[in-house]
Every structure is written in structure tokens, then in C-alpha cells.
Amino acid sequence: MAPEPEAPDTAGDEPESYVGLSADAAERRAYEQGWSTVRRLAPDAIVTMEFLVGRLNLAVTDDTVVRCWKG
């Protein structure tokens, strides 16, 4: 897997802080913290590898965020 490109921070928090939150609460918090785009995904979803500055990806199982990453 290719390394994650360096990008300027776009929000005031770290993706790991969203793990364990409900999907709705995580999405609300992400927008409040300055993320421009929030994408909900199933943990095994097939996604493209393009990096989008300002996007927060939430892997959600049973309405709970189980993984979160930038881009």
C-alpha cells in the first residue's frame, strides 16, 4: 500500500478520537471540528485510494465507528 501523502491538518482533532462513537455523533463532531467531508463506510468496503484533503473516513459497524482515517 502506498504511503499516505503529507497534507496540512484540516481539523483540530485526531481521527483515532472518533473510534467508539456512534456514527451520527462522529459525523456531527467531525463537521464541528472543521472536516469538510465525512464519508461513512462499511469496514470491508472497497474504496478508491485517492487522498482528499479535509475528508474524514468513518468505518462503521452496528452504528459504531470502528476505524477512522484522513483522506
Secondary structure in CASP SS format (residue, H / E / C, confidence):
PFRMAT SS
TARGET T0000
AUTHOR 0000-0000-0000
METHOD secondary structure of the structure
MODEL  1
M C 1.00
A C 1.00
P C 1.00
E C 1.00
P C 1.00
E C 1.00
A C 1.00
P C 1.00
D C 1.00
T C 1.00
A C 1.00
G C 1.00
D C 1.00
E C 1.00
P H 1.00
E H 1.00
S H 1.00
Y H 1.00
V C 1.00
G C 1.00
L C 1.00
S E 1.00
A H 1.00
D H 1.00
A H 1.00
A H 1.00
E H 1.00
R H 1.00
R H 1.00
A H 1.00
Y H 1.00
E H 1.00
Q C 1.00
G C 1.00
W C 1.00
S C 1.00
T E 1.00
V E 1.00
R E 1.00
R E 1.00
L E 1.00
A C 1.00
P C 1.00
D C 1.00
A C 1.00
I C 1.00
V C 1.00
T C 1.00
M C 1.00
E C 1.00
F C 1.00
L C 1.00
V C 1.00
G C 1.00
R E 1.00
L E 1.00
N E 1.00
L E 1.00
A E 1.00
V E 1.00
T E 1.00
D C 1.00
D C 1.00
T E 1.00
V E 1.00
V E 1.00
R E 1.00
C E 1.00
W E 1.00
K E 1.00
G C 1.00
END
